[in-house]
């Protein structure tokens, strides 16, 4: 701002000086034009972003890189314990009987399954650990020659992961994923 003579000034003098001379250290007219331009750019960017996405993932892009692999979604018999006799012709996945196996060819459905799996993990509220594992759902992903199996037990609120046949992890989960899993399994055709 320009130097002013010292002495008492009223608020209207200060306001008029700021209105006509400077705003945040810039000439007022330049500041007003810059703010309008900035607002227009932000509004245009938001409109373009909203119009381009339509809430769907762009082809070839994914929020979860695992969805790029091939996926098989399983319904398991959680009532048969791994040490129980295996009926002839039964397919096993990590010693659990497979009731239904569905190849998931659609990338959007693979994304939905993985998002539901992650939501269950994130939604777990803690609590008393249960010493049981009776999985009724499983996700197999084959990506870059690596096979990863996630077996999920909503009854006991936990899951386990195997990578290339070796148990590599696990944790807790919550029930909100179950309806998504059941809906997809109920609607798919068995592939094995």
N, C-alpha and C positions, 0 to 999 in steps of 0.2 A: 504494500500500500504506500501511497505517497505520504511524505512527512506532513504532519498537521501542526499548526501552532498549538503549544501546550495551553491548557486551560479547560474549564468544564465544557463538556459537550453533552447534548441530550441524546437519547437513544435514537430518535428519528434522524439525527445527523449521521450516526453510525450506519443505520440501515440504508439510508440514501447513498452513502459513500460506497457501501458494499454492493448495492444494487447496480450502480452505474460504473464502478471501477473494476473491482476484483471479486472473484469468488474462488476460494481455496487457492489463492495465489495466482489465478489465471484471469485474464480479461473476461468479464462477465459474458459477453456475446460468444466467445469461443467455448466457454464452459457449457453454455446452454446448448449449442450445436453439438458438442461432443457427447453430452448426456443423451440427447435425442438419438444420435447415431448409435450409441452403445445400446440403448433400449431397443432400437429397431433390429440390431444384429442379434441380440439375445432372443427376441421374439421370433425372428426368422429361424434361428437355429432350433429352438424348441418345436416350432411347427414342423420343420423338416424332419426332425428326429421322431416325432410322434407319427407323422404320416408315413415314414419309411418302414417302421418296424411292425406296425399292426399287431404288436404283442407276440410275434413269432420270431423264431431264430432264422436268420438269413441262411440260404442254402450254402453248405460248405462251412458254416461257422457253428460252433457249439459252446455252450457254457461248460460242458463236461467232456473232456477229451476221450474218456472211456467209451462214449457213445459211438466213436468211430470204429470200434471193434465189432466183431460178430457177437450176438447175444442169444443165449438160450435161457428161458425163464421156466422155472420148475415149480410144481406142487409136489411136496414130499409127504410121506407117511411118518408123521412125528410120533405116532403111537408104537411103532416097531423100534425097539432099542437095537443099537448096533450089534450086540452080541446074540440076539435072537436068531433062530433058524431063518434062512432066506428061502421063500417059496421058489420053486423052479420057474425060470423065465423072468424073474424080477430084475429090473435094472437098478443098480445102486449108484448113489452119488455120495461119496465119503461115508459109506456104510449105511446110508439112509435110503429107504425104498422110494423110487420115483413113481409117482402116480400119474403125472402129466408133464410133458416137456414140450415147450413151444419155442420155435425159432422166431425171433423178433427181427423182422427184416426192415421195418419202418423206423427210421432214425428218430422221428418225433416220439414214438412210443418208447424207444430205448432211453431217450432223455427223460421221459415221464417216470419210468421205472427207477432210474438212478436218482432223480430228484426226490421221489418218494422215499427211497432208501436213506438218503442224506437227511431228509426232514425228520424221519423217525429217530435218527441218531441225535439230531439237534434238539428235538422236543423231549428227550428223556429227562425226567425231573429228579433223577437220583433215587435214593431209597435203599432198602435192604437188598443186598445181593442174593440171588436165588441160585442154588446149586442144582440147576437142571438145564437141559438143552434138548428141546423137542421141535426141531425146525420143521416148518410146513411150507416154507418158501425158499427158493434159491435163485441166484442170478449167476450165470456163467458168462464171462467176457473173455474172448480171445482177441488179443491185440498185440501186434508185432511179435507173434510167435509165443506169447506168454498167456497161459490160461489162469484166470483168477475166478474163484468161486466164492460167493458170499452166501452163507446159509443163515436164514433169519428165523428166530423163534420169538413170536409175539407173546406166547403163553408165559415164557420165562423172561421176556424183555431183554433178549441178548442176541448177538450175531457172532459168527466166526468166519474168518477168511482163510482160504487156501490158495497158494500160488504155486502153480505147476506141481500139485499134489502134496505140498507141504504146508502145514498149518502155519500161517504167518501173522495172524492178528485176530482181533475181535473187540467187542465192546457192548455197550448197552443201547437199547432202542426203545421206542415208544409205539403204541398202537395206532396212531393216526395214519400210518402207511398201509395198514392191512386192507382197508377198503379199495384202495387203488390197485394193490397187488391182486386181490380177489377179482375185481372187475376185469382186469386185463387177462388174467388166467381163464376166467369164465368165458371170455369172448374169443379166445384164440383156438386154433385148431392144433391138436397134438401133432408133434413131428417126430416123436420117438419115445 
